[in-house]
């Protein structure tokens, strides 16, 4: 699915939400969730090419593939966090959305510590 189709799905979903929202707010939230899920499924299918590229790149001698795995986990956490927070914002629960975003940031930081330490060791080796 290309970006134009995804944008059309998003616009149609928003128009449906706006139409239904005044009469039935519960259906508006459901419509928003379904629209988001359809777009998410359309985007997930694009990850196959990215994963194939990364798998080929990780086979290079001397490259630590653990870093790519960590980065992919971080990317996944970021997407899931943003998706969940936006759903909460759509439902009018901005405070819950901000807690989800905080949790995502802390988890991303915890996953990124090995990369940060490796970078610091490299800089220390160059300087020292």
N, C-alpha and C positions, 0 to 999 in steps of 0.2 A: 504494500500500500504506500503510495507516495504522500508527500506532505500536503498537497492540495486536497486529497481525499480526507486526510486526518483533520484538516482545518474545517472542511465542510461538515464533517461529523460533529466537531466541536461547536460550530455555529448553530447547526440544527438542534443540538442538545441544549444549548443555551436558550434558543428561542422556545423550545418546548418547556424548559424550566420556567422561563418568564411567563409563559402562557398559563401554566398550571399553578404557579406559585400563589396567586391571589385566591384561587378557589380551594386548593388542596395542597398545603405546604408539605405534607408527608410525601405525596407523589412527586413533588418538585425535588426533594432530596433524593428519592429513589431514581428519578430520571437523571439527575446529576451523577449519581454513583454509577449507573449503567453506562452513561456516556463516557465517564472516565475509564471504566473497565474496558470498553470497546477500544478506546484509544490506546490504553496500556497494552492490550493484547496485540494490536497492530504494530506497536513499537517493539515489543519483545521479539517479534519474528526477525527484526533487523539485527539482533545480537549475534546470530549465527556467523555472519561474515566477520564480525569483530572478534569473536572467540577463535575462529579459524586463523585469522591473522596473528593473534596473540600466541596461539599454540605454536605456530611456525617460528615466531620470534623467540619464544622461550627455549627452543632447542639449540640456540646459538651457544657455543662453548664459552664458558666463563661467565655466563649471565645467570644471576640468581632468580629463578622463576618464582620464588616465594614473594618477591616484591610485586610482581604483576598480579599474583593471586590476592595479595593484600589490597592492592589498588582496585581490583574488580569488586572485592567485598565492600570497600569504602564507597565506591560508586553505587553499588546496589543499595547500601544503607541510605545514601543521600537521596536516591530516587524514591525509595519506600517512605522515608521520612517526609519528604516534600509532598508526596501523594496523600499520605495520611493527614498531614497538617492542613492541606488544602480542603480535604473533605470536612474536617472539623470546622474550618473557617466558613465553608459553605453552609454548614448546619448552625452557624451562629455561636460556636464554642471556641472563640479566639483564645481563651486562657488555656484550654486543653491543647490547642494547636501549638501554642508557644512552649508548652511542656514537652510535647512530642519533638519539636525542633531542638530543644535543649538536650533531650535524651539522645537524639541523632548525632548532635555535635560531640557529646561526650563519648559516645561509642566510636565515632569516627576517629577522635583523638586517641582513644585507647588502641585501635587497630593500627594507627599511624606511628606509634611509638617506635617499633623496630626500624622503620624507614628513617625516622628522624635520628635515631641513634647511629645507624649506619652512615648517614650523611655527616653527622658530627665526627665520627671516627675517620672518615675520609678527609674532612677538612683538617682535623688534628694531624693526620699523617702528612698532609701537604705542608702544613705550617711547621710541624715539629721535627 
